[in-house]
């Protein structure tokens, strides 16, 4: 009877150790899964933040490009108008000089 009691005691202790180990392994697996889920959530959130930041930067870049383009077009228009005005003024001055020269020539011929 003692031998069978020892065998039962050994079986009970071995079962307890096996169950304890299995429970610890299950807990470790659950903790690992929780950590993996948290990592996935952080990665997803970071990805969203990066995408949002990239979009904001792209919009700002587009706005600056648009504003610069408007400024260049406005500057080009102003320059063209000034060039046109200068050409007009130069043409008038040339016309006046030609007329003066013609008048002097006509006076000299008289």
C-alpha positions in Angstrom: 0.0 0.0 0.0 2.9 2.3 0.7 4.3 1.8 -2.7 0.9 2.7 -4.3 0.6 5.8 -2.1 4.1 6.9 -3.1 3.2 6.3 -6.8 0.0 8.3 -6.4 1.8 11.1 -4.6 4.4 11.2 -7.3 1.7 11.2 -10.0 -0.2 14.0 -8.2 3.0 16.2 -7.8 3.9 15.5 -11.5 0.4 16.5 -12.6 0.5 19.6 -10.5 3.9 20.6 -12.0 2.6 19.9 -15.5 -0.5 21.9 -15.0 1.4 24.8 -13.4 3.8 24.8 -16.3 0.9 24.7 -18.8 -0.8 27.6 -17.1 2.4 29.6 -17.1 2.9 28.9 -20.8 -0.7 29.9 -21.5 -0.2 33.2 -19.6 3.0 33.8 -21.4 1.3 33.2 -24.8 -1.5 35.6 -23.8 1.0 38.3 -22.7 2.9 37.9 -25.9 -0.3 38.3 -27.9 -1.2 41.4 -25.9 2.3 42.9 -26.6 1.9 42.0 -30.3 -1.5 43.7 -30.4 -0.2 46.8 -28.7 2.8 46.9 -31.1 0.4 46.6 -34.1 -1.8 49.4 -32.7 1.2 51.7 -32.2 2.4 50.9 -35.6 -1.0 51.6 -37.1 -1.3 54.9 -35.2 2.2 56.0 -36.2 1.5 55.1 -39.8 -1.7 57.3 -39.7 0.3 60.2 -38.1 3.0 59.9 -40.8 0.5 59.8 -43.6 -1.4 62.8 -42.1 1.9 64.7 -41.8 2.9 63.8 -45.3 -0.4 65.0 -46.6 -0.2 68.3 -44.7 3.3 68.8 -46.1 2.2 68.1 -49.6 -0.8 70.5 -49.3 1.5 73.2 -47.9 4.0 72.6 -50.7 1.2 72.9 -53.3 0.0 76.1 -51.7 3.5 77.7 -51.8 4.0 76.6 -55.4 0.6 78.1 -56.3 1.4 81.3 -54.6 4.9 81.5 -56.1 3.4 80.8 -59.5 0.9 83.6 -59.1 3.7 86.0 -58.0 5.8 85.0 -61.0 2.8 85.5 -63.4 2.1 88.9 -61.7 5.7 90.0 -62.0 5.9 88.9 -65.6 2.8 90.9 -66.4 4.2 94.0 -64.7 7.5 93.6 -66.5 5.7 93.2 -69.8 3.6 96.3 -69.1 6.8 98.3 -68.2 8.5 97.1 -71.3 5.5 98.1 -73.4 5.4 101.5 -71.8 9.2 101.9 -72.4 8.9 100.9 -76.0 6.0 103.3 -76.4 7.9 106.1 -74.8 11.0 105.3 -76.8 9.0 105.3 -80.0 7.4 108.7 -79.1 10.9 110.1 -78.3 12.2 108.7 -81.6 9.3 110.2 -83.5 9.9 113.6 -81.9 13.6 113.5 -82.6 12.9 112.6 -86.3 10.4 115.4 -86.5 12.9 117.9 -85.0 15.5 116.7 -87.4 13.1 117.0 -90.3 12.1 120.5 -89.2 15.8 121.6 -88.9 16.5 120.1 -92.3 13.5 121.9 -93.8 14.6 125.2 -92.1 18.1 124.7 -93.4 16.8 124.1 -96.9 14.6 127.3 -97.0 
